[in-house]
Amino acid sequence: MTVRDLPPVDELTGQQQRGANCCFCGAPLRNGTAHDLGPRPVDAHGTSALWFPRCCPLCWKDPG
Ligand SMILES: [Zn+2]
């Protein structure tokens, strides 16, 4: 399963970076309905870190 391209992490809000809000549309997420997109590496000021994007059901698209 693949995921559509994620927006640049540095353009997201703190809530989106934490996975509290949808990383695409910014909608608040509930644990029962959020789709976990898996940890993504991010270059933050020369230190490698991970962020954990999640998205809402409306933004979740199955390819094909
Ligand atoms: Zn969304």
N, CA, C, O and the ligand as a Tripos MOL2 file, in Angstrom:
@<TRIPOS>MOLECULE
protein
  257   255    65     0     0
PROTEIN
NO_CHARGES

@<TRIPOS>ATOM
      1 N           0.8440   -1.2010    0.0000 N.3       1 MET1
      2 CA          0.0000    0.0000    0.0000 C.3       1 MET1
      3 C           0.8790    1.2510    0.0000 C.2       1 MET1
      4 O           1.8310    1.3520    0.7740 O.2       1 MET1
      5 N           0.5630    2.1590   -0.8370 N.am      2 THR2
      6 CA          1.3220    3.4010   -0.8830 C.3       2 THR2
      7 C           0.4370    4.5550   -0.4490 C.2       2 THR2
      8 O          -0.7900    4.4570   -0.4460 O.2       2 THR2
      9 N           1.0750    5.6280   -0.0900 N.am      3 VAL3
     10 CA          0.3820    6.8190    0.3750 C.3       3 VAL3
     11 C           0.7150    7.9530   -0.5650 C.2       3 VAL3
     12 O           1.8400    8.0600   -1.0540 O.2       3 VAL3
     13 N          -0.2550    8.7900   -0.8120 N.am      4 ARG4
     14 CA          0.0400    9.9450   -1.6460 C.3       4 ARG4
     15 C           1.0780   10.8310   -0.9730 C.2       4 ARG4
     16 O           1.3230   10.7330    0.2290 O.2       4 ARG4
     17 N           1.6740   11.6870   -1.7680 N.am      5 ASP5
     18 CA          2.7700   12.5050   -1.2540 C.3       5 ASP5
     19 C           2.3260   13.3230   -0.0560 C.2       5 ASP5
     20 O           1.2450   13.9110   -0.0480 O.2       5 ASP5
     21 N           3.1720   13.3460    0.9430 N.am      6 LEU6
     22 CA          2.8940   14.1340    2.1350 C.3       6 LEU6
     23 C           3.3270   15.5770    1.9250 C.2       6 LEU6
     24 O           4.2800   15.8400    1.1910 O.2       6 LEU6
     25 N           2.6540   16.4860    2.5440 N.am      7 PRO7
     26 CA          3.0890   17.8830    2.4670 C.3       7 PRO7
     27 C           4.4040   18.0640    3.2140 C.2       7 PRO7
     28 O           4.7340   17.2670    4.0930 O.2       7 PRO7
     29 N           5.1620   19.1130    2.8690 N.am      8 PRO8
     30 CA          6.4290   19.3690    3.5750 C.3       8 PRO8
     31 C           6.1870   19.5590    5.0650 C.2       8 PRO8
     32 O           5.3300   20.3370    5.4830 O.2       8 PRO8
     33 N           6.9680   18.8240    5.8550 N.am      9 VAL9
     34 CA          6.7080   18.8030    7.2970 C.3       9 VAL9
     35 C           6.8700   20.1870    7.9190 C.2       9 VAL9
     36 O           6.1960   20.5130    8.8960 O.2       9 VAL9
     37 N           7.7620   21.0000    7.3550 N.am     10 ASP10
     38 CA          7.9760   22.3070    7.9760 C.3      10 ASP10
     39 C           6.8650   23.2990    7.6560 C.2      10 ASP10
     40 O           6.8700   24.4250    8.1540 O.2      10 ASP10
     41 N           5.9090   22.8800    6.8230 N.am     11 GLU11
     42 CA          4.7630   23.7420    6.5630 C.3      11 GLU11
     43 C           3.5530   23.3380    7.3970 C.2      11 GLU11
     44 O           2.4860   23.9430    7.2910 O.2      11 GLU11
     45 N           3.7240   22.3200    8.2190 N.am     12 LEU12
     46 CA          2.6010   21.8260    9.0080 C.3      12 LEU12
     47 C           2.5770   22.4340   10.3950 C.2      12 LEU12
     48 O           3.5890   22.9270   10.8950 O.2      12 LEU12
     49 N           1.4040   22.3910   11.0060 N.am     13 THR13
     50 CA          1.2990   22.8550   12.3820 C.3      13 THR13
     51 C           1.8660   21.8110   13.3290 C.2      13 THR13
     52 O           2.0940   20.6650   12.9400 O.2      13 THR13
     53 N           2.0920   22.2120   14.5680 N.am     14 GLY14
     54 CA          2.5790   21.2810   15.5660 C.3      14 GLY14
     55 C           1.6260   20.1090   15.7670 C.2      14 GLY14
     56 O           2.0560   18.9730   15.9630 O.2      14 GLY14
     57 N           0.3300   20.3960   15.7160 N.am     15 GLN15
     58 CA         -0.6470   19.3210   15.8770 C.3      15 GLN15
     59 C          -0.5780   18.3260   14.7280 C.2      15 GLN15
     60 O          -0.7360   17.1210   14.9240 O.2      15 GLN15
     61 N          -0.3410   18.8420   13.5290 N.am     16 GLN16
     62 CA         -0.2210   17.9370   12.3880 C.3      16 GLN16
     63 C           1.0540   17.1100   12.4890 C.2      16 GLN16
     64 O           1.0550   15.9290   12.1420 O.2      16 GLN16
     65 N           2.1290   17.7140   12.9570 N.am     17 GLN17
     66 CA          3.3820   16.9760   13.0820 C.3      17 GLN17
     67 C           3.2770   15.8880   14.1470 C.2      17 GLN17
     68 O           3.9110   14.8400   14.0290 O.2      17 GLN17
     69 N           2.4880   16.1290   15.1740 N.am     18 ARG18
     70 CA          2.3150   15.1260   16.2350 C.3      18 ARG18
     71 C           1.3270   14.0430   15.8540 C.2      18 ARG18
     72 O           1.2400   13.0180   16.5300 O.2      18 ARG18
     73 N           0.5840   14.2540   14.7860 N.am     19 GLY19
     74 CA         -0.4460   13.3000   14.4240 C.3      19 GLY19
     75 C          -1.7600   13.5580   15.1220 C.2      19 GLY19
     76 O          -2.6570   12.7160   15.0780 O.2      19 GLY19
     77 N          -1.8950   14.7080   15.7660 N.am     20 ALA20
     78 CA         -3.1660   15.0400   16.4110 C.3      20 ALA20
     79 C          -4.1840   15.5200   15.3930 C.2      20 ALA20
     80 O          -5.3890   15.3340   15.5630 O.2      20 ALA20
     81 N          -3.6770   16.1470   14.3200 N.am     21 ASN21
     82 CA         -4.5540   16.6070   13.2510 C.3      21 ASN21
     83 C          -4.1380   15.9600   11.9390 C.2      21 ASN21
     84 O          -2.9870   15.5590   11.7670 O.2      21 ASN21
     85 N          -5.0820   15.8640   11.0210 N.am     22 CYS22
     86 CA         -4.8060   15.3220    9.6900 C.3      22 CYS22
     87 C          -3.6620   16.1020    9.0370 C.2      22 CYS22
     88 O          -3.6760   17.3330    9.0340 O.2      22 CYS22
     89 N          -2.6660   15.3880    8.4800 N.am     23 CYS23
     90 CA         -1.5130   16.0780    7.9040 C.3      23 CYS23
     91 C          -1.8550   16.7120    6.5590 C.2      23 CYS23
     92 O          -1.0870   17.5240    6.0440 O.2      23 CYS23
     93 N          -3.0070   16.3450    5.9830 N.am     24 PHE24
     94 CA         -3.3920   16.9380    4.7000 C.3      24 PHE24
     95 C          -4.3300   18.1280    4.8760 C.2      24 PHE24
     96 O          -4.0870   19.1980    4.3170 O.2      24 PHE24
     97 N          -5.4020   17.9470    5.6500 N.am     25 CYS25
     98 CA         -6.4150   18.9970    5.7180 C.3      25 CYS25
     99 C          -6.4810   19.6600    7.0910 C.2      25 CYS25
    100 O          -7.1600   20.6760    7.2420 O.2      25 CYS25
    101 N          -5.7950   19.1130    8.0960 N.am     26 GLY26
    102 CA         -5.7470   19.7390    9.4010 C.3      26 GLY26
    103 C          -6.9250   19.4140   10.3000 C.2      26 GLY26
    104 O          -7.0570   19.9980   11.3760 O.2      26 GLY26
    105 N          -7.7830   18.4970    9.8830 N.am     27 ALA27
    106 CA         -8.9240   18.1370   10.7130 C.3      27 ALA27
    107 C          -8.4610   17.4020   11.9660 C.2      27 ALA27
    108 O          -7.5340   16.5960   11.8940 O.2      27 ALA27
    109 N          -9.0830   17.6600   13.1060 N.am     28 PRO28
    110 CA         -8.7370   16.9130   14.3240 C.3      28 PRO28
    111 C          -9.0260   15.4280   14.1350 C.2      28 PRO28
    112 O         -10.0270   15.0450   13.5290 O.2      28 PRO28
    113 N          -8.1300   14.6020   14.6660 N.am     29 LEU29
    114 CA         -8.2610   13.1580   14.4820 C.3      29 LEU29
    115 C          -8.6710   12.4780   15.7760 C.2      29 LEU29
    116 O          -8.2760   12.8800   16.8700 O.2      29 LEU29
    117 N          -9.4740   11.4390   15.6180 N.am     30 ARG30
    118 CA         -9.7590   10.5490   16.7410 C.3      30 ARG30
    119 C          -9.0620    9.2240   16.4840 C.2      30 ARG30
    120 O          -8.9180    8.7920   15.3400 O.2      30 ARG30
    121 N          -8.6350    8.5900   17.5560 N.am     31 ASN31
    122 CA         -7.8370    7.3790   17.3870 C.3      31 ASN31
    123 C          -8.5700    6.3030   16.5990 C.2      31 ASN31
    124 O          -7.9360    5.5250   15.8860 O.2      31 ASN31
    125 N          -9.8640    6.2470   16.7110 N.am     32 GLY32
    126 CA        -10.6020    5.1860   16.0310 C.3      32 GLY32
    127 C         -10.6680    5.3460   14.5290 C.2      32 GLY32
    128 O         -10.8450    4.3610   13.8130 O.2      32 GLY32
    129 N         -10.5280    6.5710   14.0320 N.am     33 THR33
    130 CA        -10.7430    6.8040   12.6090 C.3      33 THR33
    131 C          -9.4900    7.2520   11.8780 C.2      33 THR33
    132 O          -9.4670    7.2550   10.6470 O.2      33 THR33
    133 N          -8.4450    7.6310   12.6100 N.am     34 ALA34
    134 CA         -7.2430    8.1370   11.9450 C.3      34 ALA34
    135 C          -6.4880    7.0070   11.2650 C.2      34 ALA34
    136 O          -6.4510    5.8820   11.7630 O.2      34 ALA34
    137 N          -5.8950    7.3120   10.1370 N.am     35 HIS35
    138 CA         -5.0360    6.3610    9.4430 C.3      35 HIS35
    139 C          -3.5870    6.7150    9.7310 C.2      35 HIS35
    140 O          -3.1370    7.8290    9.4610 O.2      35 HIS35
    141 N          -2.8620    5.7450   10.2860 N.am     36 ASP36
    142 CA         -1.4650    5.9530   10.5960 C.3      36 ASP36
    143 C          -0.6450    5.7590    9.3270 C.2      36 ASP36
    144 O          -0.7080    4.7030    8.6980 O.2      36 ASP36
    145 N           0.1160    6.7690    8.9530 N.am     37 LEU37
    146 CA          0.8980    6.6980    7.7170 C.3      37 LEU37
    147 C           2.3140    6.2100    7.9580 C.2      37 LEU37
    148 O           3.1040    6.1080    7.0200 O.2      37 LEU37
    149 N           2.6430    5.9050    9.2130 N.am     38 GLY38
    150 CA          3.9630    5.3730    9.5220 C.3      38 GLY38
    151 C           4.9680    6.4780    9.7700 C.2      38 GLY38
    152 O           4.7920    7.6040    9.3050 O.2      38 GLY38
    153 N           6.0320    6.1540   10.5100 N.am     39 PRO39
    154 CA          7.0350    7.1650   10.8180 C.3      39 PRO39
    155 C           7.7960    7.5950    9.5750 C.2      39 PRO39
    156 O           8.1300    6.7740    8.7200 O.2      39 PRO39
    157 N           8.0630    8.8790    9.4850 N.am     40 ARG40
    158 CA          8.8060    9.4300    8.3510 C.3      40 ARG40
    159 C          10.0200   10.1750    8.8800 C.2      40 ARG40
    160 O           9.9050   10.9420    9.8360 O.2      40 ARG40
    161 N          11.1840    9.9610    8.2720 N.am     41 PRO41
    162 CA         12.3590   10.7240    8.6750 C.3      41 PRO41
    163 C          12.2290   12.1690    8.2340 C.2      41 PRO41
    164 O          11.6840   12.4570    7.1690 O.2      41 PRO41
    165 N          12.7190   13.0480    9.0340 N.am     42 VAL42
    166 CA         12.7030   14.4670    8.6920 C.3      42 VAL42
    167 C          14.0170   15.0810    9.1270 C.2      42 VAL42
    168 O          14.5470   14.7730   10.1950 O.2      42 VAL42
    169 N          14.5330   15.9560    8.2780 N.am     43 ASP43
    170 CA         15.7590   16.6640    8.6160 C.3      43 ASP43
    171 C          15.3970   17.9590    9.3120 C.2      43 ASP43
    172 O          14.8920   18.8880    8.6810 O.2      43 ASP43
    173 N          15.6460   18.0280   10.5930 N.am     44 ALA44
    174 CA         15.3090   19.2250   11.3410 C.3      44 ALA44
    175 C          16.5930   19.8520   11.8560 C.2      44 ALA44
    176 O          17.1550   19.4080   12.8570 O.2      44 ALA44
    177 N          17.0500   20.8810   11.1710 N.am     45 HIS45
    178 CA         18.2190   21.6340   11.6090 C.3      45 HIS45
    179 C          19.4310   20.7190   11.8010 C.2      45 HIS45
    180 O          20.1630   20.8400   12.7830 O.2      45 HIS45
    181 N          19.6280   19.8170   10.8620 N.am     46 GLY46
    182 CA         20.8110   18.9850   10.8850 C.3      46 GLY46
    183 C          20.7060   17.7530   11.7520 C.2      46 GLY46
    184 O          21.5960   16.9030   11.7170 O.2      46 GLY46
    185 N          19.6350   17.6280   12.5380 N.am     47 THR47
    186 CA         19.4540   16.4280   13.3340 C.3      47 THR47
    187 C          18.3410   15.6060   12.7180 C.2      47 THR47
    188 O          17.3030   16.1420   12.3310 O.2      47 THR47
    189 N          18.5560   14.3060   12.6270 N.am     48 SER48
    190 CA         17.5240   13.4700   12.0510 C.3      48 SER48
    191 C          16.4950   13.1490   13.1180 C.2      48 SER48
    192 O          16.8300   12.8590   14.2660 O.2      48 SER48
    193 N          15.2420   13.2070   12.7140 N.am     49 ALA49
    194 CA         14.1500   12.9290   13.6400 C.3      49 ALA49
    195 C          13.0710   12.1990   12.8650 C.2      49 ALA49
    196 O          13.1520   12.0330   11.6480 O.2      49 ALA49
    197 N          12.0710   11.7740   13.5930 N.am     50 LEU50
    198 CA         10.9270   11.1290   12.9540 C.3      50 LEU50
    199 C           9.6690   11.9270   13.2520 C.2      50 LEU50
    200 O           9.5260   12.5060   14.3290 O.2      50 LEU50
    201 N           8.7730   11.9500   12.2980 N.am     51 TRP51
    202 CA          7.4440   12.4420   12.6010 C.3      51 TRP51
    203 C           6.4410   11.3680   12.2320 C.2      51 TRP51
    204 O           6.7460   10.4540   11.4660 O.2      51 TRP51
    205 N           5.2730   11.4800   12.7670 N.am     52 PHE52
    206 CA          4.2980   10.4010   12.6690 C.3      52 PHE52
    207 C           3.0070   10.9190   12.0570 C.2      52 PHE52
    208 O           2.0200   11.1370   12.7600 O.2      52 PHE52
    209 N           3.0210   11.1150   10.7490 N.am     53 PRO53
    210 CA          1.8200   11.6890   10.1210 C.3      53 PRO53
    211 C           0.6280   10.7430   10.1930 C.2      53 PRO53
    212 O           0.7540    9.5270   10.0500 O.2      53 PRO53
    213 N          -0.5250   11.3470   10.4200 N.am     54 ARG54
    214 CA         -1.7780   10.5950   10.3570 C.3      54 ARG54
    215 C          -2.7540   11.4090    9.5230 C.2      54 ARG54
    216 O          -2.6040   12.6230    9.3860 O.2      54 ARG54
    217 N          -3.7340   10.7470    8.9760 N.am     55 CYS55
    218 CA         -4.7130   11.4800    8.1810 C.3      55 CYS55
    219 C          -6.1160   10.9920    8.5010 C.2      55 CYS55
    220 O          -6.3160    9.9110    9.0550 O.2      55 CYS55
    221 N          -7.0810   11.8300    8.1310 N.am     56 CYS56
    222 CA         -8.4770   11.5230    8.4020 C.3      56 CYS56
    223 C          -9.0320   10.6140    7.2950 C.2      56 CYS56
    224 O          -8.4160   10.4740    6.2380 O.2      56 CYS56
    225 N         -10.1870   10.0020    7.5390 N.am     57 PRO57
    226 CA        -10.7610    9.0890    6.5330 C.3      57 PRO57
    227 C         -11.0240    9.7630    5.2010 C.2      57 PRO57
    228 O         -10.9260    9.1220    4.1540 O.2      57 PRO57
    229 N         -11.3580   11.0520    5.2230 N.am     58 LEU58
    230 CA        -11.6680   11.7380    3.9760 C.3      58 LEU58
    231 C         -10.4430   11.8930    3.0980 C.2      58 LEU58
    232 O         -10.5550   11.8950    1.8720 O.2      58 LEU58
    233 N          -9.2750   12.0250    3.7100 N.am     59 CYS59
    234 CA         -8.0500   12.2130    2.9420 C.3      59 CYS59
    235 C          -7.3770   10.8990    2.5960 C.2      59 CYS59
    236 O          -6.4340   10.8680    1.8060 O.2      59 CYS59
    237 N          -7.8600    9.8100    3.1890 N.am     60 TRP60
    238 CA         -7.2460    8.5100    2.9240 C.3      60 TRP60
    239 C          -7.7120    8.0150    1.5710 C.2      60 TRP60
    240 O          -8.9050    7.8050    1.3520 O.2      60 TRP60
    241 N          -6.7600    7.8290    0.6620 N.am     61 LYS61
    242 CA         -7.1080    7.3540   -0.6690 C.3      61 LYS61
    243 C          -6.3500    6.0610   -0.9410 C.2      61 LYS61
    244 O          -5.1230    6.0070   -0.8560 O.2      61 LYS61
    245 N          -7.0890    5.0520   -1.2610 N.am     62 ASP62
    246 CA         -6.4450    3.8320   -1.7140 C.3      62 ASP62
    247 C          -6.1100    3.9770   -3.1880 C.2      62 ASP62
    248 O          -7.0000    4.2510   -3.9940 O.2      62 ASP62
    249 N          -4.8570    3.8020   -3.5560 N.am     63 PRO63
    250 CA         -4.4950    3.9320   -4.9700 C.3      63 PRO63
    251 C          -5.1490    2.8230   -5.7980 C.2      63 PRO63
    252 O          -5.1720    1.6560   -5.4070 O.2      63 PRO63
    253 N          -5.6550    3.2120   -6.9060 N.am     64 GLY64
    254 CA         -6.2820    2.2420   -7.7980 C.3      64 GLY64
    255 C          -7.5940    1.7520   -7.2730 C.2      64 GLY64
    256 O          -8.2460    0.9270   -7.9130 O.2      64 GLY64
    257 ZN         -7.8520   15.1430    6.1540 Zn       65 ZN65
@<TRIPOS>BOND
     1     1     2 1
     2     2     3 1
     3     3     4 2
     4     3     5 am
     5     5     6 1
     6     6     7 1
     7     7     8 2
     8     7     9 am
     9     9    10 1
    10    10    11 1
    11    11    12 2
    12    11    13 am
    13    13    14 1
    14    14    15 1
    15    15    16 2
    16    15    17 am
    17    17    18 1
    18    18    19 1
    19    19    20 2
    20    19    21 am
    21    21    22 1
    22    22    23 1
    23    23    24 2
    24    23    25 am
    25    25    26 1
    26    26    27 1
    27    27    28 2
    28    27    29 am
    29    29    30 1
    30    30    31 1
    31    31    32 2
    32    31    33 am
    33    33    34 1
    34    34    35 1
    35    35    36 2
    36    35    37 am
    37    37    38 1
    38    38    39 1
    39    39    40 2
    40    39    41 am
    41    41    42 1
    42    42    43 1
    43    43    44 2
    44    43    45 am
    45    45    46 1
    46    46    47 1
    47    47    48 2
    48    47    49 am
    49    49    50 1
    50    50    51 1
    51    51    52 2
    52    51    53 am
    53    53    54 1
    54    54    55 1
    55    55    56 2
    56    55    57 am
    57    57    58 1
    58    58    59 1
    59    59    60 2
    60    59    61 am
    61    61    62 1
    62    62    63 1
    63    63    64 2
    64    63    65 am
    65    65    66 1
    66    66    67 1
    67    67    68 2
    68    67    69 am
    69    69    70 1
    70    70    71 1
    71    71    72 2
    72    71    73 am
    73    73    74 1
    74    74    75 1
    75    75    76 2
    76    75    77 am
    77    77    78 1
    78    78    79 1
    79    79    80 2
    80    79    81 am
    81    81    82 1
    82    82    83 1
    83    83    84 2
    84    83    85 am
    85    85    86 1
    86    86    87 1
    87    87    88 2
    88    87    89 am
    89    89    90 1
    90    90    91 1
    91    91    92 2
    92    91    93 am
    93    93    94 1
    94    94    95 1
    95    95    96 2
    96    95    97 am
    97    97    98 1
    98    98    99 1
    99    99   100 2
   100    99   101 am
   101   101   102 1
   102   102   103 1
   103   103   104 2
   104   103   105 am
   105   105   106 1
   106   106   107 1
   107   107   108 2
   108   107   109 am
   109   109   110 1
   110   110   111 1
   111   111   112 2
   112   111   113 am
   113   113   114 1
   114   114   115 1
   115   115   116 2
   116   115   117 am
   117   117   118 1
   118   118   119 1
   119   119   120 2
   120   119   121 am
   121   121   122 1
   122   122   123 1
   123   123   124 2
   124   123   125 am
   125   125   126 1
   126   126   127 1
   127   127   128 2
   128   127   129 am
   129   129   130 1
   130   130   131 1
   131   131   132 2
   132   131   133 am
   133   133   134 1
   134   134   135 1
   135   135   136 2
   136   135   137 am
   137   137   138 1
   138   138   139 1
   139   139   140 2
   140   139   141 am
   141   141   142 1
   142   142   143 1
   143   143   144 2
   144   143   145 am
   145   145   146 1
   146   146   147 1
   147   147   148 2
   148   147   149 am
   149   149   150 1
   150   150   151 1
   151   151   152 2
   152   151   153 am
   153   153   154 1
   154   154   155 1
   155   155   156 2
   156   155   157 am
   157   157   158 1
   158   158   159 1
   159   159   160 2
   160   159   161 am
   161   161   162 1
   162   162   163 1
   163   163   164 2
   164   163   165 am
   165   165   166 1
   166   166   167 1
   167   167   168 2
   168   167   169 am
   169   169   170 1
   170   170   171 1
   171   171   172 2
   172   171   173 am
   173   173   174 1
   174   174   175 1
   175   175   176 2
   176   175   177 am
   177   177   178 1
   178   178   179 1
   179   179   180 2
   180   179   181 am
   181   181   182 1
   182   182   183 1
   183   183   184 2
   184   183   185 am
   185   185   186 1
   186   186   187 1
   187   187   188 2
   188   187   189 am
   189   189   190 1
   190   190   191 1
   191   191   192 2
   192   191   193 am
   193   193   194 1
   194   194   195 1
   195   195   196 2
   196   195   197 am
   197   197   198 1
   198   198   199 1
   199   199   200 2
   200   199   201 am
   201   201   202 1
   202   202   203 1
   203   203   204 2
   204   203   205 am
   205   205   206 1
   206   206   207 1
   207   207   208 2
   208   207   209 am
   209   209   210 1
   210   210   211 1
   211   211   212 2
   212   211   213 am
   213   213   214 1
   214   214   215 1
   215   215   216 2
   216   215   217 am
   217   217   218 1
   218   218   219 1
   219   219   220 2
   220   219   221 am
   221   221   222 1
   222   222   223 1
   223   223   224 2
   224   223   225 am
   225   225   226 1
   226   226   227 1
   227   227   228 2
   228   227   229 am
   229   229   230 1
   230   230   231 1
   231   231   232 2
   232   231   233 am
   233   233   234 1
   234   234   235 1
   235   235   236 2
   236   235   237 am
   237   237   238 1
   238   238   239 1
   239   239   240 2
   240   239   241 am
   241   241   242 1
   242   242   243 1
   243   243   244 2
   244   243   245 am
   245   245   246 1
   246   246   247 1
   247   247   248 2
   248   247   249 am
   249   249   250 1
   250   250   251 1
   251   251   252 2
   252   251   253 am
   253   253   254 1
   254   254   255 1
   255   255   256 2
@<TRIPOS>SUBSTRUCTURE
     1 MET1         2 RESIDUE 1 A MET
     2 THR2         6 RESIDUE 1 A THR
     3 VAL3        10 RESIDUE 1 A VAL
     4 ARG4        14 RESIDUE 1 A ARG
     5 ASP5        18 RESIDUE 1 A ASP
     6 LEU6        22 RESIDUE 1 A LEU
     7 PRO7        26 RESIDUE 1 A PRO
     8 PRO8        30 RESIDUE 1 A PRO
     9 VAL9        34 RESIDUE 1 A VAL
    10 ASP10       38 RESIDUE 1 A ASP
    11 GLU11       42 RESIDUE 1 A GLU
    12 LEU12       46 RESIDUE 1 A LEU
    13 THR13       50 RESIDUE 1 A THR
    14 GLY14       54 RESIDUE 1 A GLY
    15 GLN15       58 RESIDUE 1 A GLN
    16 GLN16       62 RESIDUE 1 A GLN
    17 GLN17       66 RESIDUE 1 A GLN
    18 ARG18       70 RESIDUE 1 A ARG
    19 GLY19       74 RESIDUE 1 A GLY
    20 ALA20       78 RESIDUE 1 A ALA
    21 ASN21       82 RESIDUE 1 A ASN
    22 CYS22       86 RESIDUE 1 A CYS
    23 CYS23       90 RESIDUE 1 A CYS
    24 PHE24       94 RESIDUE 1 A PHE
    25 CYS25       98 RESIDUE 1 A CYS
    26 GLY26      102 RESIDUE 1 A GLY
    27 ALA27      106 RESIDUE 1 A ALA
    28 PRO28      110 RESIDUE 1 A PRO
    29 LEU29      114 RESIDUE 1 A LEU
    30 ARG30      118 RESIDUE 1 A ARG
    31 ASN31      122 RESIDUE 1 A ASN
    32 GLY32      126 RESIDUE 1 A GLY
    33 THR33      130 RESIDUE 1 A THR
    34 ALA34      134 RESIDUE 1 A ALA
    35 HIS35      138 RESIDUE 1 A HIS
    36 ASP36      142 RESIDUE 1 A ASP
    37 LEU37      146 RESIDUE 1 A LEU
    38 GLY38      150 RESIDUE 1 A GLY
    39 PRO39      154 RESIDUE 1 A PRO
    40 ARG40      158 RESIDUE 1 A ARG
    41 PRO41      162 RESIDUE 1 A PRO
    42 VAL42      166 RESIDUE 1 A VAL
    43 ASP43      170 RESIDUE 1 A ASP
    44 ALA44      174 RESIDUE 1 A ALA
    45 HIS45      178 RESIDUE 1 A HIS
    46 GLY46      182 RESIDUE 1 A GLY
    47 THR47      186 RESIDUE 1 A THR
    48 SER48      190 RESIDUE 1 A SER
    49 ALA49      194 RESIDUE 1 A ALA
    50 LEU50      198 RESIDUE 1 A LEU
    51 TRP51      202 RESIDUE 1 A TRP
    52 PHE52      206 RESIDUE 1 A PHE
    53 PRO53      210 RESIDUE 1 A PRO
    54 ARG54      214 RESIDUE 1 A ARG
    55 CYS55      218 RESIDUE 1 A CYS
    56 CYS56      222 RESIDUE 1 A CYS
    57 PRO57      226 RESIDUE 1 A PRO
    58 LEU58      230 RESIDUE 1 A LEU
    59 CYS59      234 RESIDUE 1 A CYS
    60 TRP60      238 RESIDUE 1 A TRP
    61 LYS61      242 RESIDUE 1 A LYS
    62 ASP62      246 RESIDUE 1 A ASP
    63 PRO63      250 RESIDUE 1 A PRO
    64 GLY64      254 RESIDUE 1 A GLY
    65 ZN65       257 GROUP 0 **** ****
